[in-house]
Amino acid sequence: MSDPGEQRRFLRRLNKVYGLYTVGLLAFIAALAAAEQAGLPKRWIGVIFLLATVALYAGIGIVSRTTDALEYYVAGRRVPAVYNGMATAADWMSAASFISLAGTMYLQGYGGLAFIMGWTGGFCLVALLLAPYLRKFGEFTIPDFLGARYGGHAPRLIGAAAAILCSFTYVVAQIYGVGLITTRLTGVAFEVGIFLGLGGVLVCSFLGGMRAITWTQVAQYIVLLVAYLVPVVWLSVKQTGVPVPQAIYGAQLQKLTEREKELAQDPRELQVIALYKARADADAARLRDVAGALAAERADARRQLAELRQAGASLAELQAAEKRLLALPADEAAARIAWTQSQTANEARAHPLGGMPPHGTPFAGDPDGTPAERAAFGDSRRNFIALVFCLMLGTAALPHILVRCYTTPSVRQARQSVTWSLFFILLLYLSAPALAVLVKYELFTSLVGTPFEQLPAWIANWAKVDPTLLSVADINRDGVLQLGEIRIGADIVVLATPEIAGLPYVVSGMVAAGGLAAALSTADGLLLTISSALSHDVYYRTLDPKAPGGLRVMLSKVMLLLVALAAAALATQKPADIVFLVSAAFSFAASAFFPALVLGVFWQRANRQGAVAGMLVGLSVTLYYMALNEPWMRGLLGVQAPGRLWFGIQPISAGVFGVPAGFAATVIASLLAPAPGPQTREFLDRLRAP
């Protein structure tokens, strides 16, 4: 679409279509709100939200179906900048951003700002370093660029493998979020919820590729924007009377800080802390003699069961005693793992505020305190900076984000679309810190101190979805909920916000639909990236260069289906929380792609040997550090050696080691190998031309 007049007419049609869509969405929400007031059951509201939104996205996918390679891979290169920015924002606002960002800030306080700083800063790097050059290159994928810039199949194939690794890790997190939301909306089992939501992903990306995904993502962004802003604005009005949560953020944070000081000195909270400390000490004692402790606990459980049988206890009491016996670890190895996890959890809870840091405190420890406090301060600050670094460079190297640079009509619009992306993302990111503070203040003032028999229904409802995400227990047996007695996971804070705020259930359904839109939009882009790497970069570019476009598109669809099913199967195992999976994907992308892409654009001396060495070394260092220190990966790979943190950096920021290693390997290998030929200069001159 090179004619400016045709572009303007296309833009006007889009404005009309999505304007009507937005009005229809608001009318749909209003109608459901009226139906709720008239007595429509809550479960039906959730089911209607799920079916209506998935049907909408499926309809767009069906209308946008295509077998044309240009349309399937890059939406015909005719997406206007503002809509490409909106689609990129939806692609970006994954389950981690929508569901877990505010929840992470709820749990970590100031430390959660690293995600906002890193993710938004990464888009600045995209606009400055990569977007215009990738659009001038004008092919289909990031491995395409690596293959053309460095020559040969090796850079392309390694790039395809890295794209599959980081995108698959990322998509597992999205499908996990889909299962969580679908389960809450419909009440079905988590595993069933995953495959129900997966249908919404497949019907869009499978039929129409990038064309269907783009127009679906625009619709999804509008859903998730409305769903995110309504609860935070409502909470702001409820607590302060001001409908601009960003404006009252500081004042509410100050009130929250005062409440934190009160809770830290509350005698009942201190009693709960002492009980958790005693539990941690008991776990430590069991770990000193695992075999003896396990034998003693089995003997004690059997003795209690025998005494109950002799006393003629009720069936319920006998079943409870049998359950306690069966719940004991099967062998010494299982006991060691279980008691180590229990000790870690109890030690984390044996601190004020349920183990959470004070919300407004920048870093743990004290730079002017004891040696231990100074060390804690240094570790906390280094991890904050390392996470910002990984997220920034990972953002600038994520294949499913960079490929959107190929979909605009011109280089100028590619750069503009990044600006629009930042604008649309900031609409939500500026609200996330306020949402975390408002929810925290609401819980600290309204929920803490409530008798257990008067706890709101949302606690029991979410505990049924997944007890690891929310649980309460009367540790000190006083019948009143203390802050230390409730555990909330980051992945449900936003989804539970409407119920925490006491809003109508239709708002809960709307927020869940927004979270579903965020997860589905990102999953669509990621699955297309993986299937494109397999069908376009591996099959077409490497194995069968004469394959027609229709065959490549068909193969991409088959690959997409298989990858989606594999990701869903892994997501049912709940391998790790959403934020870790997403952050791991950023470390993979940063270490594998950032050095090769940036040096490929700005350093003519970079050659094939350097790119191959840089990608392999950077990715290997990142994977090694994660395998050495991340609990789930250690268990998966059977790593028995004790973890060793380098400079105290947590495995979520493993890319901080992989990226420098990748840069160093690229530079050294490039200098040791012959300089690239004149075709490289011609390639770069074309990219850098005004």
C-alpha positions as CSV (number, residue, x, y, z in Angstrom):
1,M,0.0,0.0,0.0
2,S,2.3,2.7,-1.3
3,D,-0.3,5.3,-2.3
4,P,-0.7,8.0,0.5
5,G,-4.3,8.5,-0.5
6,E,-5.1,4.9,-0.2
7,Q,-3.3,4.7,3.2
8,R,-5.4,7.6,4.5
9,R,-8.7,6.0,3.3
10,F,-7.6,2.7,5.0
11,L,-6.8,4.6,8.2
12,R,-10.3,6.2,8.2
13,R,-12.0,2.8,7.7
14,L,-10.0,1.4,10.7
15,N,-11.0,4.4,12.8
16,K,-14.6,3.9,12.0
17,V,-14.5,0.1,12.7
18,Y,-12.7,0.3,16.0
19,G,-14.7,3.3,17.1
20,L,-17.9,1.3,16.7
21,Y,-16.2,-1.7,18.3
22,T,-15.4,0.3,21.4
23,V,-18.9,1.6,21.7
24,G,-20.2,-1.9,21.4
25,L,-17.8,-3.2,24.1
26,L,-19.0,-0.5,26.6
27,A,-22.6,-1.3,25.7
28,F,-22.0,-5.0,26.3
29,I,-20.4,-4.4,29.7
30,A,-23.4,-2.1,30.7
31,A,-25.8,-4.8,29.6
32,L,-24.1,-7.4,31.7
33,A,-24.1,-5.1,34.7
34,A,-27.8,-4.6,34.3
35,A,-28.3,-8.3,34.0
36,E,-26.3,-8.9,37.2
37,Q,-28.5,-6.4,39.0
38,A,-31.5,-8.3,37.7
39,G,-30.2,-11.5,39.2
40,L,-28.0,-13.2,36.6
41,P,-25.7,-15.7,38.4
42,K,-22.1,-14.8,38.7
43,R,-20.9,-18.0,37.0
44,W,-23.0,-17.1,34.0
45,I,-21.4,-13.7,33.8
46,G,-17.9,-15.3,33.8
47,V,-18.9,-17.8,31.1
48,I,-20.5,-15.0,28.9
49,F,-17.4,-12.9,29.2
50,L,-15.2,-15.9,28.2
51,L,-17.3,-17.0,25.3
52,A,-18.1,-13.6,23.9
53,T,-14.4,-12.4,23.9
54,V,-13.1,-15.7,22.5
55,A,-15.8,-15.7,19.8
56,L,-14.9,-12.1,18.9
57,Y,-11.3,-12.9,18.5
58,A,-12.2,-16.0,16.5
59,G,-14.4,-14.0,14.3
60,I,-11.6,-11.6,13.4
61,G,-9.3,-14.6,12.8
62,I,-11.8,-16.1,10.4
63,V,-12.4,-12.9,8.5
64,S,-8.7,-12.3,8.2
65,R,-7.7,-15.8,7.1
66,T,-5.1,-15.9,4.4
67,T,-2.7,-18.2,2.6
68,D,-0.6,-15.4,1.1
69,A,2.9,-15.4,2.6
70,L,3.2,-11.6,2.7
71,E,-0.1,-11.3,4.5
72,Y,0.6,-14.3,6.8
73,Y,4.0,-13.3,7.9
74,V,3.9,-9.4,8.0
75,A,0.2,-8.4,7.5
76,G,0.9,-7.2,4.0
77,R,3.2,-4.3,5.3
78,R,0.2,-2.0,5.5
79,V,-0.5,-1.5,9.2
80,P,-0.7,2.2,10.1
81,A,1.7,3.4,12.8
82,V,-0.9,4.1,15.4
83,Y,-2.6,0.7,15.0
84,N,0.7,-1.1,14.8
85,G,1.6,0.7,18.1
86,M,-1.6,-0.5,19.6
87,A,-1.1,-4.1,18.4
88,T,2.5,-4.0,19.7
89,A,1.3,-2.8,23.1
90,A,-1.2,-5.7,23.2
91,D,1.5,-8.1,22.1
92,W,3.7,-6.6,24.9
93,M,1.0,-6.5,27.6
94,S,1.4,-10.1,28.4
95,A,0.1,-12.1,31.3
96,A,3.2,-10.9,33.2
97,S,2.4,-7.2,32.6
98,F,-1.4,-7.4,33.0
99,I,-1.7,-10.1,35.7
100,S,1.6,-10.1,37.5
101,L,3.2,-6.7,37.3
102,A,1.1,-4.9,40.0
103,G,1.1,-8.2,42.0
104,T,4.9,-8.2,41.9
105,M,5.0,-4.6,43.1
106,Y,2.5,-5.6,45.8
107,L,4.9,-8.2,47.1
108,Q,8.3,-6.4,46.4
109,G,7.4,-2.8,46.7
110,Y,10.1,-0.5,45.3
111,G,11.9,-3.5,43.8
112,G,9.0,-4.1,41.4
113,L,9.7,-0.8,39.6
114,A,12.6,-2.6,37.9
115,F,10.1,-4.2,35.6
116,I,8.5,-0.9,34.6
117,M,11.9,0.8,34.1
118,G,13.4,-2.1,32.2
119,W,10.4,-2.8,29.9
120,T,9.7,0.8,28.9
121,G,13.4,1.6,28.6
122,G,13.7,-1.3,26.2
123,F,11.4,0.3,23.7
124,C,13.6,3.4,23.6
125,L,16.4,1.1,22.5
126,V,14.2,-0.5,19.9
127,A,13.4,2.9,18.4
128,L,17.0,4.2,18.5
129,L,19.0,1.1,17.5
130,L,16.9,-1.4,15.6
131,A,13.4,-0.5,14.4
132,P,14.3,1.7,11.3
133,Y,17.0,-0.6,10.2
134,L,14.9,-3.8,10.4
135,R,12.1,-2.1,8.4
136,K,14.6,-1.0,5.7
137,F,15.8,-4.6,5.6
138,G,12.2,-5.6,5.0
139,E,12.0,-9.4,5.2
140,F,9.9,-11.6,7.5
141,T,11.9,-12.7,10.6
142,I,14.8,-11.8,12.8
143,P,16.8,-14.9,11.7
144,D,16.2,-13.5,8.2
145,F,18.2,-10.5,9.2
146,L,21.0,-12.5,10.8
147,G,21.3,-14.7,7.7
148,A,21.4,-11.8,5.3
149,R,23.8,-9.7,7.4
150,Y,26.3,-12.4,8.3
151,G,25.8,-14.9,5.4
152,G,25.5,-18.7,5.5
153,H,23.1,-20.9,7.3
154,A,24.7,-21.1,10.7
155,P,23.7,-17.6,12.0
156,R,20.1,-18.1,10.7
157,L,19.7,-21.5,12.3
158,I,21.2,-20.5,15.6
159,G,18.9,-17.4,15.5
160,A,15.9,-19.6,14.8
161,A,16.8,-21.9,17.7
162,A,17.2,-19.0,20.1
163,A,13.9,-17.5,18.9
164,I,12.2,-20.8,19.6
165,L,13.7,-21.1,23.0
166,C,12.9,-17.6,24.3
167,S,9.4,-17.6,22.6
168,F,8.5,-21.0,23.9
169,T,9.5,-20.0,27.5
170,Y,7.4,-16.9,27.1
171,V,4.4,-18.6,25.6
172,V,4.3,-21.2,28.5
173,A,3.8,-18.3,30.9
174,Q,1.0,-16.9,28.7
175,I,-0.9,-20.2,28.5
176,Y,-0.5,-20.6,32.3
177,G,-2.2,-17.2,32.7
178,V,-4.9,-18.3,30.2
179,G,-5.6,-21.4,32.4
180,L,-5.7,-19.4,35.6
181,I,-8.2,-16.9,34.2
182,T,-10.4,-19.4,32.4
183,T,-10.6,-21.5,35.6
184,R,-11.7,-18.4,37.6
185,L,-14.3,-17.4,35.0
186,T,-15.9,-20.8,34.4
187,G,-15.0,-22.9,37.5
188,V,-13.5,-25.7,35.4
189,A,-10.3,-27.5,36.4
190,F,-7.0,-25.6,35.7
191,E,-5.9,-28.1,33.0
192,V,-9.2,-27.9,31.2
193,G,-9.1,-24.1,31.4
194,I,-5.8,-24.1,29.6
195,F,-7.1,-26.0,26.7
196,L,-10.3,-24.0,26.5
197,G,-8.3,-20.8,26.3
198,L,-5.9,-22.3,23.9
199,G,-8.7,-22.5,21.3
200,G,-8.9,-18.7,21.3
201,V,-5.2,-18.5,20.6
202,L,-5.2,-21.1,17.8
203,V,-8.3,-19.9,15.8
204,C,-6.8,-16.5,15.3
205,S,-3.1,-17.2,14.7
206,F,-3.7,-20.5,12.9
207,L,-6.0,-19.0,10.2
208,G,-4.7,-15.6,9.5
209,G,-1.1,-15.3,10.8
210,M,0.1,-11.8,11.3
211,R,-2.8,-10.2,9.5
212,A,-5.4,-11.8,11.9
213,I,-3.1,-11.4,14.9
214,T,-2.7,-7.6,14.3
215,W,-6.3,-6.8,14.0
216,T,-7.2,-9.1,16.9
217,Q,-4.5,-7.5,19.1
218,V,-6.0,-4.0,18.4
219,A,-9.3,-5.3,19.7
220,Q,-7.6,-7.0,22.6
221,Y,-5.8,-3.8,23.6
222,I,-9.1,-1.9,23.9
223,V,-10.5,-4.7,26.2
224,L,-7.5,-4.9,28.4
225,L,-7.1,-1.1,28.7
226,V,-10.7,-0.7,29.9
227,A,-10.4,-3.7,32.2
228,Y,-7.2,-2.5,33.8
229,L,-8.2,1.2,34.4
230,V,-11.8,0.7,35.8
231,P,-10.8,-1.1,39.1
232,V,-7.8,1.1,39.8
233,V,-9.9,4.3,39.2
234,W,-12.7,2.9,41.4
235,L,-10.3,2.0,44.2
236,S,-8.9,5.5,44.0
237,V,-12.3,7.1,44.3
238,K,-13.3,4.8,47.1
239,Q,-10.2,5.6,49.2
240,T,-9.6,9.2,48.3
241,G,-12.4,10.6,46.3
242,V,-10.0,11.4,43.4
243,P,-10.5,9.5,40.1
244,V,-6.9,9.9,39.0
245,P,-4.9,7.2,40.8
246,Q,-1.5,8.4,39.6
247,A,-2.1,11.7,41.3
248,I,-2.9,10.2,44.8
249,Y,-0.2,7.5,44.6
250,G,2.3,9.4,46.9
251,A,-0.3,10.3,49.5
252,Q,-1.6,6.7,49.7
253,L,1.9,5.4,49.9
254,Q,2.6,7.6,52.9
255,K,-0.6,6.2,54.6
256,L,0.5,2.7,53.8
257,T,3.9,3.3,55.3
258,E,2.3,4.4,58.6
259,R,0.1,1.3,58.6
260,E,3.1,-0.9,57.9
261,K,4.8,0.6,61.0
262,E,1.7,-0.2,63.1
263,L,1.6,-3.8,61.9
264,A,5.3,-4.4,62.4
265,Q,4.8,-3.6,66.1
266,D,1.5,-5.4,66.6
267,P,1.9,-8.1,69.4
268,R,-0.3,-10.6,67.5
269,E,1.8,-10.2,64.3
270,L,4.9,-10.7,66.4
271,Q,3.4,-13.9,67.8
272,V,2.7,-15.2,64.3
273,I,6.3,-14.4,63.3
274,A,7.6,-16.3,66.3
275,L,5.5,-19.3,65.4
276,Y,6.9,-19.3,61.8
277,K,10.4,-19.1,63.3
278,A,9.7,-22.1,65.5
279,R,8.5,-24.0,62.4
280,A,11.6,-23.1,60.5
281,D,13.7,-24.3,63.4
282,A,11.8,-27.6,63.6
283,D,12.4,-28.1,59.8
284,A,16.1,-27.4,60.4
285,A,16.2,-30.0,63.2
286,R,14.5,-32.6,60.9
287,L,17.0,-31.9,58.1
288,R,19.9,-32.6,60.5
289,D,18.8,-36.3,60.7
290,V,16.4,-36.9,57.8
291,A,16.1,-40.6,58.1
292,G,15.6,-40.6,61.9
293,A,13.0,-37.7,61.7
294,L,11.1,-39.4,58.9
295,A,10.9,-42.7,60.8
296,A,9.8,-40.9,64.0
297,E,7.0,-39.1,62.2
298,R,5.8,-42.2,60.5
299,A,5.7,-44.0,63.9
300,D,3.9,-41.1,65.5
301,A,1.3,-40.9,62.7
302,R,0.7,-44.7,63.0
303,R,0.4,-44.5,66.8
304,Q,-2.2,-41.7,66.5
305,L,-4.2,-43.6,64.0
306,A,-4.2,-46.8,66.1
307,E,-5.3,-44.8,69.2
308,L,-8.2,-43.3,67.3
309,R,-9.3,-46.7,66.1
310,Q,-9.1,-48.1,69.6
311,A,-11.1,-45.1,70.9
312,G,-13.8,-45.6,68.3
313,A,-13.2,-42.2,66.7
314,S,-15.5,-40.9,64.0
315,L,-15.0,-41.7,60.3
316,A,-13.9,-38.1,59.6
317,E,-11.3,-38.3,62.3
318,L,-9.9,-41.6,61.1
319,Q,-9.8,-40.3,57.5
320,A,-7.9,-37.2,58.6
321,A,-5.4,-39.3,60.5
322,E,-4.9,-41.6,57.4
323,K,-4.4,-38.5,55.2
324,R,-1.7,-37.2,57.5
325,L,0.1,-40.6,57.3
326,L,-0.2,-40.7,53.5
327,A,1.0,-37.1,53.2
328,L,4.4,-37.9,54.8
329,P,7.3,-38.1,52.2
330,A,7.7,-41.4,50.5
331,D,11.4,-41.7,51.1
332,E,14.4,-39.9,52.5
333,A,15.1,-37.9,49.3
334,A,11.6,-36.7,49.1
335,A,11.6,-35.8,52.8
336,R,14.8,-33.7,52.3
337,I,13.2,-31.8,49.4
338,A,9.9,-31.2,51.2
339,W,11.5,-30.1,54.5
340,T,14.0,-27.8,52.7
341,Q,11.1,-26.1,50.9
342,S,9.1,-25.9,54.1
343,Q,12.1,-24.4,56.0
344,T,12.6,-21.8,53.2
345,A,8.9,-20.9,53.2
346,N,8.7,-20.6,57.0
347,E,11.9,-18.5,57.2
348,A,10.5,-16.1,54.6
349,R,7.3,-15.7,56.6
350,A,9.2,-15.3,59.9
351,H,9.6,-11.5,59.2
352,P,7.4,-8.5,59.7
353,L,4.7,-7.8,57.1
354,G,4.4,-11.4,56.1
355,G,7.9,-11.4,54.7
356,M,7.3,-8.4,52.4
357,P,9.7,-5.5,52.4
358,P,8.3,-2.0,53.5
359,H,6.7,-0.8,50.3
360,G,8.5,2.6,50.1
361,T,12.0,1.3,51.0
362,P,14.3,1.3,47.9
363,F,16.6,-1.6,48.9
364,A,16.9,-4.1,51.6
365,G,19.5,-3.7,54.4
366,D,21.2,-0.5,55.4
367,P,24.3,1.1,53.7
368,D,25.3,2.5,57.1
369,G,24.4,-0.5,59.2
370,T,26.1,-3.7,60.3
371,P,28.2,-5.7,57.9
372,A,25.3,-8.0,57.2
373,E,22.9,-5.1,56.6
374,R,25.5,-3.5,54.2
375,A,25.9,-6.8,52.3
376,A,22.1,-7.1,52.0
377,F,21.9,-3.5,50.7
378,G,24.6,-4.2,48.1
379,D,22.9,-7.4,46.9
380,S,19.5,-5.7,46.7
381,R,20.8,-2.8,44.7
382,R,22.9,-5.0,42.3
383,N,19.9,-7.2,41.6
384,F,17.7,-4.2,40.9
385,I,20.2,-2.8,38.4
386,A,20.8,-6.3,36.9
387,L,17.1,-6.9,36.3
388,V,16.6,-3.5,34.7
389,F,19.5,-4.2,32.4
390,C,18.2,-7.6,31.4
391,L,14.7,-6.4,30.8
392,M,15.8,-3.4,28.7
393,L,18.1,-5.4,26.4
394,G,15.7,-8.3,26.3
395,T,12.9,-6.0,25.2
396,A,15.1,-4.7,22.4
397,A,15.8,-8.2,21.2
398,L,12.5,-10.1,21.6
399,P,11.7,-11.6,18.1
400,H,7.9,-11.3,18.4
401,I,8.2,-7.5,19.2
402,L,10.9,-6.8,16.6
403,V,9.0,-8.5,13.8
404,R,6.3,-5.9,14.1
405,C,8.8,-3.4,12.6
406,Y,8.2,-5.3,9.3
407,T,4.5,-4.7,9.2
408,T,4.3,-0.9,8.7
409,P,4.1,0.7,5.2
410,S,7.4,2.7,5.7
411,V,10.5,3.2,7.8
412,R,9.1,6.5,9.1
413,Q,5.9,4.7,10.3
414,A,8.0,1.9,11.9
415,R,9.7,4.5,14.1
416,Q,6.4,6.2,14.8
417,S,4.8,2.9,15.8
418,V,7.4,2.4,18.5
419,T,6.4,5.9,19.9
420,W,2.8,4.9,19.8
421,S,3.6,1.6,21.5
422,L,5.3,3.4,24.4
423,F,2.2,5.7,24.8
424,F,-0.2,2.8,24.9
425,I,1.9,0.8,27.3
426,L,2.4,3.8,29.6
427,L,-1.3,4.2,30.0
428,L,-1.2,0.9,32.0
429,Y,2.3,1.0,33.4
430,L,1.7,4.4,35.1
431,S,-1.3,2.8,36.8
432,A,0.4,-0.4,38.0
433,P,2.3,1.2,40.9
434,A,-0.8,3.0,42.1
435,L,-2.9,-0.2,41.9
436,A,-0.3,-2.1,44.0
437,V,-0.4,0.6,46.7
438,L,-4.2,0.9,46.7
439,V,-4.8,-2.9,46.9
440,K,-2.2,-3.2,49.7
441,Y,-3.7,-0.3,51.7
442,E,-7.2,-1.9,51.3
443,L,-6.0,-5.3,52.5
444,F,-3.9,-3.9,55.4
445,T,-6.8,-1.7,56.7
446,S,-9.9,-3.6,55.8
447,L,-8.9,-7.3,55.8
448,V,-6.3,-7.6,58.5
449,G,-8.0,-8.0,61.9
450,T,-11.1,-9.6,60.4
451,P,-12.4,-12.7,62.3
452,F,-12.0,-15.8,60.3
453,E,-15.7,-16.6,60.2
454,Q,-16.3,-13.2,58.6
455,L,-13.7,-13.4,55.9
456,P,-15.0,-12.3,52.4
457,A,-16.0,-15.0,50.0
458,W,-13.3,-14.1,47.4
459,I,-10.7,-15.7,49.7
460,A,-12.3,-19.1,49.6
461,N,-13.1,-18.7,45.9
462,W,-9.4,-18.0,44.9
463,A,-8.1,-20.6,47.3
464,K,-10.1,-23.2,45.3
465,V,-8.5,-22.1,42.0
466,D,-5.0,-22.7,43.4
467,P,-4.1,-22.9,47.1
468,T,-0.5,-22.0,46.2
469,L,-1.7,-18.6,45.0
470,L,-3.8,-17.7,48.1
471,S,-4.1,-19.4,51.4
472,V,-5.0,-18.3,55.0
473,A,-4.3,-20.2,58.2
474,D,-5.0,-19.2,61.8
475,I,-1.4,-19.8,63.0
476,N,-1.8,-18.3,66.5
477,R,-5.3,-19.7,66.9
478,D,-6.8,-16.4,68.0
479,G,-9.7,-16.5,65.4
480,V,-8.6,-13.3,63.8
481,L,-6.7,-12.9,60.6
482,Q,-3.2,-11.4,60.9
483,L,-1.2,-10.2,57.9
484,G,1.4,-12.9,58.5
485,E,-1.4,-15.5,58.2
486,I,-2.4,-14.7,54.6
487,R,-0.3,-15.6,51.6
488,I,-1.2,-14.0,48.2
489,G,0.7,-14.8,45.0
490,A,1.5,-12.1,42.5
491,D,-0.5,-13.8,39.8
492,I,-3.9,-13.1,41.4
493,V,-3.6,-9.6,42.8
494,V,-5.0,-7.8,39.8
495,L,-7.6,-10.5,39.0
496,A,-8.9,-10.3,42.6
497,T,-8.8,-6.5,42.8
498,P,-12.5,-6.0,41.9
499,E,-13.6,-8.4,44.7
500,I,-11.1,-6.8,47.1
501,A,-12.6,-3.4,46.4
502,G,-16.1,-4.7,46.7
503,L,-17.1,-4.0,43.1
504,P,-19.9,-5.7,41.2
505,Y,-19.0,-9.1,39.8
506,V,-19.3,-7.8,36.3
507,V,-16.1,-5.9,36.9
508,S,-14.4,-9.1,38.0
509,G,-15.4,-10.7,34.8
510,M,-14.2,-7.7,32.8
511,V,-10.8,-7.7,34.5
512,A,-10.5,-11.5,33.8
513,A,-11.4,-10.8,30.2
514,G,-8.7,-8.2,30.1
515,G,-6.2,-10.5,31.5
516,L,-7.3,-13.2,29.0
517,A,-6.9,-10.6,26.1
518,A,-3.4,-9.8,27.3
519,A,-2.3,-13.4,27.5
520,L,-3.9,-14.4,24.2
521,S,-2.5,-11.4,22.3
522,T,1.0,-12.2,23.4
523,A,0.6,-16.0,22.9
524,D,-0.6,-15.3,19.3
525,G,2.6,-13.4,18.5
526,L,4.9,-15.8,20.2
527,L,3.4,-18.9,18.5
528,L,3.6,-17.2,15.1
529,T,7.3,-16.4,15.8
530,I,8.1,-20.0,16.6
531,S,6.2,-21.5,13.7
532,S,7.8,-18.9,11.4
533,A,11.2,-19.8,12.6
534,L,10.5,-23.5,11.8
535,S,8.7,-23.1,8.5
536,H,10.4,-20.0,7.0
537,D,13.9,-20.0,8.5
538,V,14.6,-23.7,8.9
539,Y,12.5,-25.3,6.1
540,Y,12.3,-22.6,3.4
541,R,15.5,-20.7,3.8
542,T,17.7,-23.7,4.6
543,L,16.1,-27.0,3.3
544,D,13.8,-26.1,0.4
545,P,14.4,-22.6,-1.1
546,K,12.0,-23.3,-3.9
547,A,9.0,-24.1,-1.7
548,P,5.9,-22.1,-2.8
549,G,4.3,-19.6,-0.5
550,G,1.2,-21.7,0.1
551,L,3.2,-24.6,1.3
552,R,5.2,-22.5,3.6
553,V,2.1,-21.0,5.2
554,M,0.5,-24.5,5.5
555,L,3.7,-25.8,7.2
556,S,3.7,-22.8,9.5
557,K,0.1,-23.6,10.6
558,V,1.0,-27.2,11.4
559,M,4.0,-26.1,13.4
560,L,1.9,-23.6,15.2
561,L,-0.6,-26.2,16.3
562,L,2.1,-28.6,17.5
563,V,4.0,-26.0,19.4
564,A,0.8,-24.7,21.1
565,L,-0.1,-28.2,22.3
566,A,3.4,-28.7,23.6
567,A,3.3,-25.4,25.5
568,A,-0.1,-26.2,26.9
569,A,1.1,-29.6,28.2
570,L,4.1,-27.9,29.9
571,A,1.9,-25.1,31.4
572,T,-0.3,-27.7,33.1
573,Q,2.7,-28.7,35.2
574,K,3.0,-25.2,36.6
575,P,6.8,-25.1,36.2
576,A,7.3,-21.7,37.7
577,D,5.5,-18.4,38.4
578,I,4.6,-16.2,35.4
579,V,7.1,-13.4,36.2
580,F,10.1,-15.8,36.4
581,L,9.2,-17.5,33.1
582,V,8.8,-14.2,31.3
583,S,12.0,-12.7,32.8
584,A,13.9,-15.9,31.7
585,A,12.7,-15.3,28.2
586,F,14.1,-11.8,28.3
587,S,17.5,-13.0,29.5
588,F,17.5,-15.6,26.6
589,A,16.6,-13.0,24.0
590,A,19.1,-10.4,25.3
591,S,22.0,-12.8,25.5
592,A,21.3,-14.5,22.1
593,F,20.2,-11.6,19.9
594,F,21.2,-8.2,21.3
595,P,25.0,-8.3,20.6
596,A,24.5,-9.9,17.1
597,L,21.8,-7.4,16.1
598,V,23.4,-4.2,17.4
599,L,26.9,-5.0,16.2
600,G,25.5,-6.2,12.9
601,V,24.0,-2.8,12.3
602,F,26.7,-0.5,13.7
603,W,30.0,-2.5,13.3
604,Q,31.0,-3.4,9.8
605,R,33.9,-5.6,11.0
606,A,31.4,-8.1,12.7
607,N,31.3,-11.3,10.7
608,R,29.7,-14.7,10.6
609,Q,32.2,-16.3,13.0
610,G,31.7,-13.6,15.5
611,A,27.9,-13.7,15.3
612,V,27.9,-17.5,15.7
613,A,30.3,-17.4,18.7
614,G,28.5,-14.5,20.3
615,M,25.1,-16.1,20.2
616,L,26.3,-19.5,21.4
617,V,28.5,-18.1,24.2
618,G,25.9,-15.6,25.4
619,L,23.1,-18.1,25.4
620,S,25.2,-20.8,27.0
621,V,26.3,-18.6,29.9
622,T,22.7,-17.6,30.6
623,L,21.4,-21.2,30.5
624,Y,24.3,-22.4,32.7
625,Y,23.6,-19.8,35.4
626,M,19.9,-20.5,35.4
627,A,20.5,-24.3,35.6
628,L,22.9,-23.8,38.4
629,N,20.7,-21.6,40.6
630,E,17.0,-21.7,39.6
631,P,15.1,-24.3,41.7
632,W,12.8,-25.6,39.0
633,M,15.5,-25.9,36.4
634,R,17.8,-27.6,39.0
635,G,15.1,-30.2,39.6
636,L,14.4,-30.6,35.9
637,L,18.0,-31.2,35.0
638,G,18.8,-33.2,38.2
639,V,21.5,-30.7,39.3
640,Q,22.8,-31.9,42.7
641,A,25.7,-29.4,43.2
642,P,24.8,-26.5,45.5
643,G,23.8,-23.2,43.7
644,R,26.4,-20.5,43.5
645,L,25.3,-16.9,42.9
646,W,27.8,-14.7,41.1
647,F,28.0,-11.3,42.9
648,G,24.7,-12.2,44.6
649,I,22.7,-11.9,41.3
650,Q,19.5,-13.9,41.3
651,P,18.9,-16.3,38.3
652,I,16.0,-14.1,37.1
653,S,18.7,-11.7,35.8
654,A,21.0,-14.3,34.3
655,G,21.3,-12.3,31.1
656,V,23.5,-9.8,32.9
657,F,26.3,-12.3,32.5
658,G,25.2,-13.7,29.1
659,V,25.1,-10.3,27.3
660,P,28.7,-9.1,28.1
661,A,29.9,-12.6,27.3
662,G,28.1,-12.5,23.9
663,F,29.5,-9.1,23.1
664,A,33.1,-10.2,24.0
665,A,32.8,-13.4,22.0
666,T,31.4,-11.6,19.0
667,V,34.2,-9.0,19.0
668,I,37.1,-11.5,19.6
669,A,35.9,-14.0,17.1
670,S,35.3,-11.3,14.5
671,L,38.8,-9.9,14.9
672,L,40.4,-13.4,14.7
673,A,38.5,-14.2,11.5
674,P,38.8,-12.5,8.1
675,A,36.9,-9.3,7.6
676,P,33.6,-9.5,5.7
677,G,33.6,-8.8,2.0
678,P,32.3,-5.7,0.1
679,Q,28.7,-7.1,0.1
680,T,28.5,-6.4,3.8
681,R,29.4,-2.7,3.2
682,E,26.7,-2.5,0.5
683,F,24.2,-4.2,2.9
684,L,24.9,-1.7,5.7
685,D,25.0,1.3,3.3
686,R,21.4,0.3,2.2
687,L,20.3,0.0,5.9
688,R,21.8,3.4,6.9
689,A,20.6,5.3,3.8
690,P,18.3,8.2,4.7
